[in-house]
Amino acid sequence: MPGHTRLLFLDDSKQKNNARDGMDDLVAIGGISVAADRASELNNRLNQECSSEFGLPEGEAFKWSPPKKSWFKTNLKD
């Protein structure tokens, strides 16, 4: 049945030496669920928005946590 298969896009984060008193390392996970038959549409729309709204160069990977020398770190500081 179309539309029943879902794709999960997940990301995790860990913060060592948490500054909050009495707490150990902070670990979090977040993500989105997308119907498999709509994933291509989502990809195209994200690419279009990133390009038109933020000037993301073609071929630059969209990253939640980009490397230090990436286009994101240099151009999207806010």
Secondary structure, 3 states (H helix, E strand, C coil): CCCCCEEEEEEEEEECCCCCCCCCCEEEEEEEEEEHHHHHHHHHHHHHHHHHHHCCCCCCCCCCCCCCCCHHHHHCCC
